[in-house]
C-alpha cells in the first residue's frame, strides 16, 4: 500500500473559525505544494519585506501535499497586495480581523488521501478496519511529522538538552543535526558547523548567509552564551524543538495508559519511525468510557498538577528514564523558551469518513482507495493510514514523485 505516490494524493484544507469584526490583522489564505509551512511563509515575508514578528499562523501542514491554511500579518495591507505567485505557493487576501490567527481559530481540517497499490484481496480487511475506526476512533498520538527534528533516539531531543541546561549541545544539535532529506548544500553547511564548532570567526568567514551564520556572529561576540543563542533561534524553531520533546513524553503517557487499562487482546500496534504505538482494536469493558472522555495533560512544570493527580504519577514514571520528573520540565534561566500547557484528548474522532474504491491508474491490476474525512485541529491524518496498515499487516511506503514544485527542506 502506498501513500503520497503523487503529490495530489494528499490534500489538506484548513477550516477556520474566524472572529467577528474588522481589525488590524490582515488575513490571508496560503495554498502550497511541496513546501513546509515555515518555508512558504518565509518566502512570502521576504517578498513583502515583512518581519516574522508580524506574522501568526495556526499550525504546520505537510510538505508533501497540496494544502491550504491561513495566516495573519499585523498591519498587513489588503487587496493592493494582490496574489503572490511562486512555484508551489500562492497567497489570497481574505480581509481584516480583530486578532492574530492561531490554532484556536482552526475549527478542523478536511482531508482527501489516495492510497494506492492495494491488492484486491485486502479490500475487505481495509473496509472492516475503516468501520472499526468509525466505532472506536483513533489514539490521538502526535505522529512522525512532529518528530522531524529528531534524527534518532540515541542522538536525543533538542528539548531534552534544553531542560537539562545543556545549551551548547542543544544548539549544536539544532543547527548541525543531520537528516536523510538534507540537500547537498545543507549537508555541506552542517559539516562545516560540526568540524569547526566553537571557531565562530572561521564559521562567519566560510558559511553562506543563513540563520546559522547569524547565530555564529552572536557567539563570536558572546562565546559562552549558548542560552542566548538558543533564544535567538527563529520563533517557529524554538517552539518546534520543545514541542517535539513534550509530544514524545505525551505519546508515551498515552501508550502506557492504554497498556495498563485495556486488555492486550483489544490493542493493535501502530508502526512509527521511532516507536510502535498501541491503539484500540475494539472497545469493551469499563475502560471504554474512560477512552471516550479522558484528557491527558500536556507534560510540563507549568501544569501545576496536584501530588495525587494520576497524570503526575504517569509522567514521573516515564521521565525517570531521562532522570527527570514532571516538575523538571522547564528550560532553566529563561522566559523565552517554554513548554505549552493544557490538555489533549486521548481519543481522535474521525468524522465524515468515506472511502471510494477504483482501479489504480498508476499500478495496473491494483486498487486505489480515496479517503475523505475530517479531523479536529492538531491531529494527524497519518494515524488513520497507520491503523489501516496495521490491519493488513503490511507496509505503507511514501513515494512522492519530485516535480518542479517540490522544494527541499
N, C-alpha and C positions, 0 to 999 in steps of 0.2 A: 504494500500500500504506500502511495506516495502523496505527500502534501507539498504545495508550493512548486509543483513541477513547472508551472508558468507563473509569472508574477501576478497575472489576473486571476489566479486560482485562490487568492487570499484577499478578501476585501473587508475593510472595517470602516463603518460610518458612525461617527460620534453623534449621539442625540443629546442636544443641550437642553438645560433648564435655565432659561435666562431671567435675570431680574428685570422688573419693570422700571420704566423711567429713562430719561436721557441724561447722560453724564459725561465725564471727561475721558472715558476709556473707549478707544476705537476698537471695535470687534471685527475680526476677520475669520474667514474660513480658509484653512490651509488644506490643499489636496497635494499629496506627494506619492511618488512611486520610486522605490529604490533609494530612499534617503531615511536616515534616522530623524526623529523629531528635532533634537538639538541642532543637527547639521542643517536641516532645511530652514529652521527659523534663523539660524546664524547667517545663512545666505540672504534671507530677506532683510535682516537688520543691517548687513553690510551694504546692500543695495540702497537702503533708505537712510543710511548713516544714523542709525538709532542705537543707543546703548542697551545692553542686556538688562540693565536695571529697570527699564521702562516696560519690559515685556512680561506677560504672565500667561501660562497655559495649564491645562488640566492634567496632562499625563503624556506618557510616551507611547507612540504607536510603532508597530513593526516596520522594519526597513524593507523586508522582502514581501511587500504587499502594496495594494492600492488603498490608501487611507484618506479619510477626511477628518479634520479636527478643528478646534477653534483656539484663538489666542487674542489677547488684547495688548494694545500699546497705549500707555498713559500719555495723553496729549497727542495721540496719533491723528493724522489727517483723514478725511473722508474720501469721497468719490474722486477727488483730483489725483489720488494715488493710482487710480486705475487698477489694472491687473499686472502682477509681476509674472513674466513667463521665462522660465529656465527649464532645461531638460529635467522632467520629472517633478517640477514644483510649480504650483500656481496658487495665487492668493486672491481672494474675493472680499472686498469690503462689505460688511453687513449693516453696520450702524454704530451708534454710541450707546454705552450702558453705564450704569452708576458705580460699578465696582470691577476690579480685575477678574478675569476669567480664571477659575481654579477648578480643582477636581470636584468641589462641591457644586459646580454648575453643570456637571455631567449627569444626565438622567440615566443613560445606559449606552451601550454600544450595539449596533446591528452588525452581524457577520454573515458573510457568504463565503464558504470554503468548498473547494472542489478536491475530493480525494480521488486519486487515480490508481490505475494498475491493480484493480481489485479483482481477484478470481471470482467467477460466478458462484463457486462453492462457498464463498464467505458471506454472501449477501444475507442469508437468513440469520447467521450469527450476528452480523452487524445490525440488522433490523431489531433483533431481540435486545441487543445492548442499548440501542437508542431508546427502546421502550423502557428499559430499566432505568436509564438516566432520567427519563421523564418522571419516574416514580420516586427515585432516591435523590436526584440531583447529583452534584459532583462535590468533592472536597475542594475548598476554596484556597488551595495552595497558591503561593507565588510560584510561577513556572520558570523554566530555564532562562527566559529573557531577563528576568530580574537579576540573574547572577552572571550576566555577561562580563562583568568586571572581575570575575574570579577565574583565574587560569586553572587552578587545581586546589583541592582541599589541603594538599601538602604546602603549597605556597601561601595559602591563607587569604583572609579577607582584609582589605584596607581598613574597614571599620573596626575589626578586632584590634589591629595595631593602634588605631586611634584611641580606643578605650583604654588600652594599656599604656598610653602615653609614649609609644614608640613612633614619634612623628617622622624621624628620619626614614625609618623602614617603611612607614605608610606612604610617604611622598615618593620614595624610590619605586615602590610597587605601583603607585598610581600613575607615575609618569613613564615608567620603563617596563612594566609588566607586559609580557608578550602573549599574543593571541593568534590563533590559526588564520583569522581573517585579515591580519595586518598586511597592508600593501608593502611593496618593496621600499619606498621612501620612508614609511613609518618604521619598518624593521631597522633600516639604517640609522634613523634618528635615535631609536631606543638603544641600539648597540653603542652608539656614541655616548649616550647618557650613562649606561652601565659601566663602560670602560673608563670613563673619566669623571665618575660621580665624586663630587667634592672639589673638583678643579673648575670652579664656576667661571673663571675668566676664559679658560680653554673652551668651555661649552658655549659661552657667549660669542666667541670668535668663530666657532665652527658649526653651530646649529643654524638652520634656517629660521626665519621669523616664524614664531609659533608661540602658543600659550606656554609650553615648557620652557622656551628660551626666556620669556619674560619672568618666569619664576627663578630661573638661574640668575638673572640680573638682580633680583631681590636678594638672593642668597649670597651673591658676591659682596653686597653691601652689608648683609646681616648673616654671616656664615653659620651661626649657631641657632638661628630662629626658624627651625623647621615647622614649628607650630604656626608661625606667622605665614609661612609659605603655603601651608595647607589651607589656612583661612583665605588665602588669595586665589585658590582654585576657582574656576568658573562655577557659579552658583549651582547649576544643574549637576555638576560633577560631585560637589561636596555632598549634596543630598543623595546622589546615586550610591556612593560608597557606604554611607551609613545605612541607607535603606536595604542594601544587599545583605549586610550582616544581620540587621534586625529581622528581615524577612526569612533568612535562613533559620534563625532561632525560632521564629513563629511557626514555620513549617514543621520543625522538629517537635514543637509543642503539640501541634495538631496530630502528627503521626503517633506520638506517644499516647495522647488522649484516646485516639481510635483503638490502638492495640490494647489498651488497658480497659476499654469499655465495651468493645464489640467482640463477639466470638470470632475466632480466627477464620472459621468457615464462611463468615459474612464479609470478609475483606479480600480484595484483589490488589496486587502491587502494580502501581503505575510507573513506567520507566522514566527516569530523569537523567540528565547529564551528570549530575553529582551524586544522586541518591535515588532509590526506588521508594515512592511514597504510597502508603496503604490508602485504599479507597473502599467505600461501602459497595458491596455487590448486591446486597438486599437489606431491607430494614425489618427487623423483628425483635421483640423483647423490649425491655424497659429503656434501653439506651436510645431507641429510635426517636423518642420525643426530645431527648437532650440534643440529638443531632439536628433536629429541625430548629431549635431555639438558641443553642449555645453561641455566645460571643466570646472569642478568645482575645485577651489583652495583647496589644502590641507591646512587646517587652522593652522596658526602659525604666530608669530610675524615676522619671517624671510620672510614671503611672501611679505612684503612691498607693500601692496595694496594701491592705491590712496584713498583719503577720499570718493570719489564719486563712487568707484567701487561697483557694485551690490553685489558681494560676501561678501564684508566687512559688509554691512548692514545686509545681510542674517545671517552671523555667529554671529554678535554682538547681534542680537535678540535671537539666540539660547543660546549663552554663558551667557546671562543675568540671566538665571536660576541658573547658578553657580556663580553669582556675578562677572563675568569676561567680558572682551572684547577681540577682536581678538588680539590686541597688548599685552595682558597679557599672551598669550600662549608661555611661555618660562619658563625654570627652573632657578630660581634666583641663582646667585653666583657660577655658574659652567659652564665650557665648555665641560664637559664630558657627560652631559645629554642634549639632544636637539631633537627637532622635525624635521622630514623630511619636505622639501618644494618641491613644484611642483604643478602639476595639474593632475586630474584624469577624464577621460571621464565619463559622466553620462550614456552613452549607452554601454552595453556589447553585442557585436555581437556574435552570436553562428553560427559557420561555420561548414560545412561538417556534418550537423546533419542527422543522420539516425537511425531509430527505427526498430528493428527486434522483432517480436512477436512470442512467443512459449508457449506451456504448461509449467506451473511452476512445476518442478520436486520436489520442496520442499513443495508445497501446492497443493495437488490433487484437480482438478476441477477449479483452478485459473490460471491466465495468468502471464507470465513474459515478461517484455519489456527490451531488451538490447539496450541501447542508446550509440551510438558512435558520438563524436563531438570534436571540437577543440575550445579552448578559448585563448584569449590573456593572457599574463603574469599578475600576480597579480589580478586575478579574481577567482570567486568561482563557481564551478560546482553545488554546492548545491542550488544555486539560481534557476537553471533550475528545480530541484526537487521540490522546494517550489512553483514555478509557476504552475507545474502540480498538486501539492497537492491542491493549491487554486482553480484550475479549477474543481476538483471533490468535493470540499467542505469537504473532509475527512482529516484524519490524516496520517502522514507518521511516521512510527516507525523505529528506528535503532536498529537492533538486531544482534550483531556480536557474533558468536559462538567463545568462547575463545579456543585457541589452545596453544600448547607448544611454538608457535612463537609469542604469544601475550604478550607484556611486559606491566607492569603497569607504568603509568606516575607518 
